[in-house]
Amino acid sequence: MKHLLSAADLSRAEAVHVLDAAAEMAATQSREIKKLPTLRGRTVVNLFFEDSTRTRISFETAAKRLSADVINFSAKGSSVSKGESLKDTALTLQAMGADAVVVRHQASGAPHLLAHAGWLDAAVVNAGDGTHEHPTQALLDAFTLRRHLAGDPSLGATSGLGADLDGLHVAVVGDVLHSRVARSNVALLTTLGAHVTLVAPPTLVPVGVERWPCEVSYDLDATLADGKPDAVMMLRVQRERMSSAGGGFFPSPLEYSRAYGLDGRRLATLPEHTIVMHPGPMNRGLEISAEAADSPRAVIVEQVANGVAVRMAVLYLLLAGQSDAPTTARPQEAHA
Ligand code: CP
């Protein structure tokens, strides 16, 4: 694997391999000294043309925990505002010796262009492109699902490594139309054997969804009652990608919330083991109530923590090879 551009590019074996590497990375993060020397001398550039809190910080943390040099590039405050093209930005990064470029861009396909235009030798990681894909989010979601529902050794279970998500039912609820998280999750979770139901108002379901490997429902209460999902993944209502405040996609925030929001009443109808997920950032009071977001079954903060281990695994596998387990960095090799 030279780049990570799309969750749909991963086979089941490749996805499980990344999750297993992430589990080993996560184990190193409970040590007193968390830093590994694995990517010493390598340069990772975070190239962010669109806002981010979790993904940017998570990739920065992951790269630093692997001892890489990290350059953070934000389009705001850069020469992009003077009209510099993606090509010239890429050529600049190439001249500076970037080994990996983690890119978030408002244009779907920008990471693919960076990877294949011949401007860069670096590995390219898609950190979210337009409404297309966000593969490391799907990987950290799969990692979180596996830890909670498929038995991970770090939780005392015996069969985590090598496990997929076979038989799990995941309901992905909300603004599917604008969601790169939904696209990547449908691809990855179904590759790993899960059954996915998308739940959204008809106006927020993409054209062509019937060709996606999942079910579609317009009725959240029916999906929760009949489908008994093992996980409910709430999506952010992406008002910035809508033409105005509500954008005409739903009558009002209150009506959206009543029909598609996860609140205390709906939470109480879920099976006892069901976990609540959200990629963040959340619109509290719109797609998820504070009661649901802060409930003991919400794993939203844990998703963020798991993101560091997953991104360590991705950077490790792209830059340091596929064969060695990450914990081959022995404790005495770790350094502050
Ligand atoms: N989940 C996610 O991509 O969050 P950020 O936009 O904060 O990176």
Boltz pocket constraint, residues with backbone or C-beta under 6 A from the ligand:
constraints:
  - pocket:
      binder: B
      contacts: [[A, 51], [A, 52], [A, 53], [A, 54], [A, 55], [A, 56], [A, 127], [A, 128], [A, 137], [A, 279], [A, 280], [A, 281]]
      max_distance: 6.0
